Amino acid sequence: MTAFPTVAIVLFVKNEFSDIAGWIAWHRALGVKTFFIFDDHSSDGTWAIIQSAAAVCDIRAMRTDPLAEPDFYLRQRNSFMAAAEMAKGQYDWIGFLDGDEYVYLKHQDSLPEFFSKFEHADAVALSWRIYGSSGRVVRPKVTTVEAFTQHSTPELGDNRLIKSFVRPEKLGNTYHNPHWYDIPVDRYVRPDGRPVNGQDANQEIDWNDAFVMHYICRSMEHYIQRIKRRLNADLSDSVVYWQHFDQNAVGDLEPLRLMPKVHRLLHDIYRVMIDRAIMTLRNTWDKIDVSKFGTANLEKKPDVYQLRSYFGTTLYFLRQENRVVHSTPENAQRYDMLSVYGAIHEKTPHVITFFYIEDGEIGNRRSLPLQYDNRLSSELVYNLRAFDGNRFAAYNPTTNLHIVFIPNPDAGQPQGVEQVAAERREAGEWEMFSLEKVDDIYYPENLAPLPFIPGNNTTIDEILMWLVDAPVAPRAEEFLRVLASIPASVREQVVQRVPGLLWTFV
């Protein structure tokens, strides 16, 4: 059996902190072996996120030199051609993309499988399919593919532009533009194997086999940032560009079929991002007056609880459907579900950390999949609200939305397995639960005991001093639990010290 070809992608990128991790995870899920990423001196944390992702994927990360080459177009040209040269003899195919472009395959699950069809070609031209804002104003926390699911029709002429994948050994020395490359026209084909129609980046629109999902607009917040970055270069201070490209005529959820695999990769990238944020903050010793702080006191082992809902059910992880539900112990055993617990620590009593144990490990390196909670973590930190009679509600510190136990599952769900979601602004009966202590479940003690009780009066200096002075770095859960216990203004000060790295979690 012939092995599938190897595929690399080169990306030229600037200031994509909210989307770059998802872009990398998407294309890695499609089987891209190596990424050549040229960061054009981002100022929003994009570079730090790329370096974090390089611990999970094969990324050759480089930075451009705007002083040596002030022209944006020429810096992009130099980056693309340098990557093509590095790819020679190493990869069978290399693609040239921007940070708002995502390849999609209609009939295959991987780019190596897709490119195994093109022994007769040295370049493949994929049409754009331009996506609109899906009505979003604010930059979403979810990945681009999940957030923007509505696209233009073929009547939008801009969809005629193509992006290319080429065999690096066959690439000539002339750089035409970011769309069309120096490959003999008789070896340049479309996704179905047909030859291109002339030597031009404008081609007949073809969305039947493969195409490039082009998210030109994304949210209005994205658009405003783009205008600021490219004002008087190729964009002007107007909404003309937005009105032209904000095309939402057709809804398409088919690409979401890849999201489970993308989320698994994102989970690993996010873990590295949090760890790097913690280590960066720990390296601030010379910026803090340590004399005014005390030393940490030992903290007792956290208490572990199960939640008992208004309906008498408890939380479980339904493994075969990869989601959190509420049900009875009998149904949990019937469907081989895992119990979901909550840990509460002595010094952060108004915060609960949800977790499950699989094969003796918390989360077994998988996310805890709670509907409408997009943090992709194996331990989810929630704030607690206390009511009379041992009743509580829990809300997401990033959205302020409460967990709700929904009594009637959608049609087609397993009998007795009911939906849980973090979506309610106010706490009523369906959002409330009691806490029942569990004595035989172990949850890790703090690696970095707190020298203070986090609360409304906590300062950024106290947070930094705790991180700097701790004998070892706290676990990600410890750090996020402390952030959930302090005012949003102080959290924002922490976030500003590590741009981009905490975007998903704070």
Residue pairs with C-beta under 8 A, 6 or more apart in sequence:
2 116
4 31
4 110
4 112
4 113
4 115
4 116
5 92
5 93
5 112
5 115
5 116
6 33
6 90
6 91
6 92
6 93
6 112
7 31
7 32
7 33
7 91
7 92
7 93
7 94
7 95
7 111
7 112
7 115
7 165
8 32
8 33
8 34
8 35
8 36
8 83
8 87
8 90
8 91
8 93
8 94
8 95
9 27
9 32
9 34
9 35
9 36
9 94
9 95
9 96
9 97
10 35
10 36
10 37
10 38
10 79
10 80
10 83
10 84
10 87
10 94
10 95
10 96
10 97
11 23
11 35
11 36
11 37
11 38
11 97
11 98
11 99
12 38
12 40
12 64
12 75
12 76
12 79
12 80
12 98
13 20
13 37
13 38
13 39
13 40
13 42
13 46
13 50
13 98
13 99
14 39
14 40
14 41
14 42
14 46
14 229
15 42
15 43
15 44
15 46
15 225
15 229
16 23
16 42
16 44
16 46
16 99
16 100
17 42
17 44
17 45
17 46
17 49
17 499
17 500
17 503
18 139
18 140
18 141
18 500
18 503
19 99
19 100
19 143
19 144
19 218
20 46
20 49
20 50
20 53
20 99
21 49
21 52
21 53
21 266
21 269
21 270
21 273
21 504
22 143
22 144
22 145
22 262
22 266
23 99
23 102
23 144
24 35
24 50
24 53
24 57
24 59
24 265
24 269
25 53
25 143
25 262
25 263
25 265
25 266
25 269
26 102
26 143
26 145
26 258
26 262
27 35
27 102
27 103
27 111
28 35
28 57
28 265
29 258
29 261
29 262
29 265
30 103
30 105
30 109
30 110
30 111
30 258
31 109
31 110
31 111
31 112
31 113
32 111
33 58
33 91
33 112
34 58
34 59
34 60
34 90
34 91
35 57
35 58
35 59
35 60
36 60
36 62
36 82
36 83
36 86
36 87
36 94
37 50
37 59
37 60
37 61
37 62
38 62
38 63
38 64
38 75
38 79
38 82
38 83
39 46
39 47
39 50
39 61
39 62
39 63
39 64
40 63
40 64
40 66
40 72
40 75
41 47
41 63
41 64
41 66
43 499
44 499
44 500
45 498
45 499
45 500
45 501
45 503
46 500
47 61
47 63
48 273
48 276
48 498
48 499
48 500
48 501
49 269
49 273
49 500
49 501
50 59
50 61
51 61
51 276
52 269
52 272
52 273
52 276
52 501
53 59
53 269
53 272
54 61
55 272
56 265
56 268
56 269
56 272
57 265
57 269
60 83
60 86
62 79
64 75
64 78
64 79
65 75
66 75
69 75
69 78
72 233
76 178
77 175
80 96
80 175
80 178
81 175
83 94
84 94
84 166
84 168
84 171
85 168
87 94
87 168
88 168
88 169
89 169
90 168
91 168
92 115
92 167
93 111
93 115
93 124
93 165
93 166
93 167
93 168
94 165
94 166
94 168
95 103
95 163
95 164
95 165
95 166
96 163
96 164
96 165
96 166
96 178
96 181
97 103
97 163
97 212
98 178
100 144
100 214
100 215
100 216
100 218
101 128
101 163
101 212
101 213
101 214
101 215
102 144
102 145
102 212
102 213
102 215
103 111
103 126
103 210
103 211
103 212
103 213
104 129
104 210
104 211
104 212
104 213
104 255
105 111
105 114
105 209
105 210
106 207
106 208
106 209
106 210
107 209
108 114
109 258
114 210
115 124
115 165
117 193
118 124
118 189
118 193
120 187
120 189
120 193
121 187
121 188
121 189
121 193
122 166
122 167
122 170
122 183
122 184
122 187
122 188
123 164
123 165
123 166
123 167
123 170
123 181
123 183
123 187
123 188
123 189
124 164
124 165
124 166
124 188
124 189
124 190
124 191
125 162
125 163
125 164
125 180
125 188
125 189
125 190
125 196
125 203
126 162
126 163
126 164
126 165
126 191
126 210
126 211
126 212
127 159
127 160
127 161
127 162
127 203
127 204
127 205
127 206
127 207
127 211
127 212
128 158
128 159
128 160
128 161
128 162
128 163
128 211
128 212
128 214
129 151
129 152
129 159
129 207
129 211
129 212
129 213
129 214
130 151
130 152
130 156
130 158
130 159
130 214
130 216
130 245
130 247
131 148
131 149
131 150
131 151
131 152
131 213
131 214
131 215
131 216
131 217
131 247
132 148
132 150
132 151
132 152
132 217
132 245
132 246
132 247
132 248
133 148
133 217
133 218
133 219
133 220
133 223
133 246
133 248
134 147
134 148
134 149
134 150
134 248
135 248
136 147
136 148
136 218
136 219
136 220
137 219
137 220
137 221
138 219
138 220
138 221
139 218
139 219
139 221
139 222
140 146
140 147
140 219
141 374
141 398
141 503
141 504
142 374
143 259
143 262
143 266
144 215
144 218
145 213
145 255
145 256
145 258
145 259
145 262
146 256
146 259
147 218
147 219
148 215
148 217
148 218
149 251
149 252
149 253
149 255
149 256
150 247
150 248
150 249
150 250
150 251
150 252
151 213
151 247
151 248
151 249
151 250
151 252
152 158
152 159
152 245
152 247
152 249
152 250
153 247
153 249
153 250
154 205
154 207
156 247
158 245
159 205
160 202
160 203
160 204
160 205
161 179
161 201
161 202
162 179
162 180
162 201
162 202
162 203
162 212
163 178
163 179
163 212
164 179
164 180
164 181
164 183
166 181
166 183
167 183
170 183
170 187
171 181
171 182
171 183
172 181
172 182
172 183
173 182
174 182
175 181
175 182
176 182
176 201
177 201
179 201
180 199
180 200
180 201
185 195
185 196
185 198
185 199
186 195
188 195
188 196
188 199
189 195
189 196
190 196
190 203
190 204
190 206
191 206
191 208
191 209
191 210
191 211
192 206
192 208
192 209
196 203
197 203
197 204
213 255
216 245
217 223
217 242
217 245
217 246
220 242
223 241
223 242
226 235
227 235
227 236
227 237
227 241
231 237
235 241
260 322
263 367
263 376
264 366
264 367
266 376
267 365
267 366
267 367
267 376
267 377
267 378
268 365
270 375
270 376
270 377
270 504
270 505
271 377
271 476
273 500
273 501
273 502
273 504
274 476
274 479
274 480
274 501
274 502
274 505
275 473
275 476
276 498
276 501
277 479
277 498
277 501
277 502
278 467
278 473
278 474
278 476
278 479
279 473
280 497
280 498
280 501
281 463
281 464
281 467
281 468
281 494
281 497
281 498
282 467
282 468
282 470
282 473
284 464
284 467
284 468
284 497
285 468
287 464
288 461
288 464
288 465
288 468
289 461
290 465
290 468
290 469
293 451
293 461
293 462
293 465
293 469
294 451
294 452
295 451
295 469
296 448
296 449
296 450
296 451
296 466
296 469
296 470
297 449
297 450
297 451
298 449
299 345
299 346
299 347
299 445
299 446
299 449
299 450
300 346
301 443
301 445
302 343
302 344
302 345
302 346
302 443
302 445
303 343
303 344
303 437
304 341
304 342
304 343
304 437
304 438
304 439
304 441
304 442
304 443
305 341
305 342
305 343
305 344
305 352
305 435
305 436
305 437
305 438
306 314
306 315
306 339
306 341
306 342
306 435
306 436
306 438
307 314
307 315
307 340
307 342
307 433
307 434
307 435
307 436
308 314
308 433
308 434
308 435
308 436
309 326
309 405
309 430
309 432
309 433
310 405
310 429
310 430
310 432
310 433
311 326
311 405
311 407
311 418
312 328
313 326
313 327
313 328
313 405
313 418
314 326
314 327
314 328
314 329
314 332
314 339
314 340
315 324
315 325
315 326
315 339
315 340
315 354
315 420
316 324
316 325
316 326
316 327
316 332
316 337
316 338
316 339
316 340
317 323
317 324
317 325
317 337
317 338
317 339
317 340
317 356
317 358
317 368
317 369
318 324
318 325
318 335
318 337
318 414
318 417
319 336
319 337
319 338
319 358
320 335
320 336
322 369
323 369
323 370
323 371
324 340
324 368
324 369
324 370
324 371
324 420
325 337
325 417
325 418
325 419
325 420
326 405
326 418
326 419
326 420
327 335
327 337
327 416
327 417
327 418
328 416
330 416
331 337
331 414
331 415
331 416
331 417
332 339
334 416
335 414
335 417
337 417
338 356
338 357
338 358
339 356
339 357
340 354
340 355
340 356
340 368
341 354
341 355
341 356
341 357
341 438
341 441
341 443
342 352
342 353
342 354
342 355
342 394
342 435
343 352
343 353
343 355
343 443
344 351
344 352
344 353
344 384
344 435
345 351
345 353
345 446
345 481
347 450
347 452
347 453
347 454
348 454
348 481
348 482
348 484
348 485
349 384
350 383
350 384
350 386
350 485
351 381
351 382
351 383
351 384
351 481
351 484
351 485
352 381
352 382
352 383
352 384
352 394
353 379
353 380
353 381
353 382
353 443
353 477
353 481
354 368
354 370
354 379
354 380
354 382
355 362
355 363
355 368
355 378
355 379
355 380
355 443
356 362
356 363
356 368
357 441
358 364
358 366
362 378
362 379
362 443
362 444
363 378
363 379
364 378
365 378
366 378
367 376
367 377
367 378
368 377
368 378
368 379
368 380
370 380
370 403
370 420
370 421
370 422
371 419
371 420
371 421
371 422
371 423
372 399
372 401
372 421
372 422
372 423
373 380
373 396
373 399
373 422
374 504
375 398
375 504
375 505
376 504
377 476
377 480
377 505
379 476
379 477
381 397
381 477
381 480
381 481
381 484
382 394
382 395
382 396
382 397
382 403
382 484
383 394
383 395
383 396
383 397
383 484
383 485
384 392
384 393
384 394
385 392
385 393
385 394
385 395
385 402
385 427
386 392
387 393
387 427
387 432
390 434
390 435
391 432
391 433
391 434
392 432
392 433
392 434
392 435
393 402
393 403
393 427
393 431
393 432
393 433
394 402
394 403
394 433
395 401
395 402
395 403
395 422
395 427
396 402
396 403
396 422
397 483
397 484
397 506
398 505
398 506
399 422
400 425
401 422
401 423
401 424
401 425
402 422
402 423
402 424
402 425
402 426
402 427
402 431
403 420
403 421
403 422
403 424
403 431
404 420
404 421
404 422
404 423
404 424
404 430
404 431
405 418
405 420
405 430
405 431
405 433
406 418
406 419
406 420
406 421
406 430
407 418
407 430
408 418
409 417
409 418
409 419
410 419
413 419
424 430
424 431
444 475
446 474
446 475
446 478
447 470
447 472
447 473
447 474
447 475
447 478
448 466
448 467
448 470
448 471
448 472
448 473
448 474
448 478
449 470
450 466
450 482
451 462
451 465
451 466
451 469
452 458
452 462
452 466
454 482
454 485
454 486
455 485
455 486
456 486
456 487
458 485
458 486
458 487
458 490
459 490
460 490
460 493
460 494
463 482
463 486
463 490
463 494
466 482
467 473
467 474
467 479
474 482
480 505
480 506
483 491
483 494
483 505
483 506
491 506
494 502
494 506
495 502
495 503
495 506
